[in-house]
Each structure stands twice: as C-alpha cells, then as structure tokens.
Amino acid sequence: MKLVLTEEQRELRGAVRSFLASVSPLPAVRRAAESELGHDPEVYRRLNGELGLAGLAIPEEYGGAGAGYAELAVVLEETGAALLPGPFLATTLAAILLTEVGDKESLPGIAAGTTVATVALDGDRALNGAEADVILAVDGTRVRAVRGGDRTPLTTLDPTRRQARVELGPGEEIASSEAAVARARDLFAVAVAAEQLGVLRASLDAIVAYAGVRVTFGRLIGSYQGVKHKLADMHCKLEQAESIVRHAAWAADEAPGELPTAAALAQAYVGRACFEVARDSLLLHGGIGFTWEHDAHLYYKRAKADEVLLGPSRTHRARLAELLEL
C-alpha cells in the first residue's frame, strides 16, 4: 500500500493546481457561480481539452487515459481546493458508473469532453442536472440512461455547484448488475472524499495564512495558545483524512476486497472532518469570515454540501460498523 504520491502523481497535481490558479481563481469562481450557467464553459472545455481530465480514469478502449483512481483522487483534491464550479464531479461520477457497467455509447463522448453526464444520487435530484446530456438513474441493480425529461433548477446551499430536479422517464436500460452498482457506489465515496480532502486542505491553508498576518491586542492571533491548539487539531484532521483518502484510492486500484470498508471509512470520517475544519476556519477568521465578500463561507458551504451528498455521515458509520462486524 502506498500513501505517498509518486513523482508522476506530484507532477499531475502541480499541473492541475497551476492550471486552476490561472484560469479559475476564486474571484473567477464567484463570477461564474453568479452567471446564468453557473460555471465558465471555456474553463471546462480547456480542463478537458488541454489536460484531458474528463477521460482520466476512463479505460483507453473508450477513448480515455486509463489512469487509476489514485490519479483521479489527486485531480479531485485540486478541483475541490479550487472550488471548481461546473459539471466535473457530476461527469466523473457518471463516468465511474458507466465504466463499471461497461457502457460503450456515452463513455467516448465523456472522455472527449463533449458529453456532460450526471447521476441521480438522491431520487430525482442530480448535480448539474439542468445541463446534463445524459442522466443516469439507478434503480436497485438497474442502470438507465435518460436523455430527455423536464429539468427544474434548485436553490442550493453551495452556490458554486448547481443541482436540478429531473424527470426520470423510462430511458434506456444500460445494464443490470448488483456487483457493478455496488462497486460504483464505493467509488463514488472515494471520489467525493478526495474532493473533500481538497476543501479541507484549502480551508486550513487559508486560516493558517490569516493567523500569520492578523494582529489583535498587539500580537499575531497565531501566537495565542487557543488559536495554536485549534490549528493543531485541524492539522491532525487533515493528516488523518489524507491517509484515509490515499488508502481508499489505493484499494480502488489494487485491493478490491478492501474497497467497501475503505470507502465507508472515507465518507464516515473525511466528510465530517472537512466540514469541521471549514467551520472552524470561518470562525477563526472572526467577523470578516462571516462577510459575503470573504471566501470562507464558500468553503463552508461546499463542505456541508459534500458531507451530505452521498447521505449523512451516520449511514456511512453504520455501514462501516456492519462491514467490521461491530
């Protein structure tokens, strides 16, 4: 098991981080989130055209790069840290499901960046459902592809990621496989945890930087014991979350038998840790952290939205306990 990034993975992380810093800094994220579409389609086009990220983990036979989930986790950590708006996570989840069931129709378009897809994760609600070309509906062990139907945009907590209520008609049945759907759900948990790790890290980085420049009562706030202890606790959560995500991504690639437990642990721990760090970051910023102009609330909202995206933490804890026979 490898919990340390390889040289190639570090280079991938650097390339994605540099790209997002140049084309989608936080001021641009705000502008995109307030636009009619909710994201900048040019950024999404370049993300796929120049870096090929939409097809990163899609097998080569479908036009993808055939990379592993360890590489995908590296990318999602960076898109999470940058609060990237748009359908990247939604399409990634759809690509995971389609890869597991072996669909040949939609995967080439996703890999090329020309098809936006999503999964109806919560009944009739879907991330970026209003703009998706394909919506995947999962009914037990059956997977259907729905390409029409009504789409109603929803008001969401996280302004950087749109959701919609979708009309899931009959659609086209792609596959019926209990094993494939179960593995896809575990892989969803790993993917979302990787994004949460990025949100957690960025929230901690922001408050550490602020604690080093904000002066109150003649002292940097980072010099106060109460702040030091809180930052240390937040850093411990980051270290644990990173190990859990790296292990889960490794299991997805190398140890399928360990994946269910690793995925359940990832959502049971990382989701809550991400929200707690984003919350404490906002609080430690003081009054400025509560203002609309500051970015702390954007990380707070993404953290909470991600925490419940695949169900509340208690469901993942219960599944983890069941898998461990506790």
Secondary structure, 3 states (H helix, E strand, C coil): CCCCCCHHHHHHHHHHHHHHHHHCCHHHHHHHHCCCCCCCHHHHHHHHHCCCHHHCCCCHHHCCCCCCHHHHHHHHHHHHHCCCCCCHHHHHHHHHHHHHHCCCCCHHHHHHCCCCEEEEEECCEEECCCCCCEEEEEECCEEEEECCCCEEECCCCCCCCCEEEECCCCCEEEEECHHHHHHHHHHHHHHHHHHHHHHHHHHHHHHHHHHCCCEECCEEHHHCHHHHHHHHHHHHHHHHHHHHHHHHHHHHHHCHHHHHHHHHHHHHHHHHHHHHHHHHHHHHCHHHHHCCCCCHHHHHHHHHHHHCCCCCHHHHHHHHHHHCCC
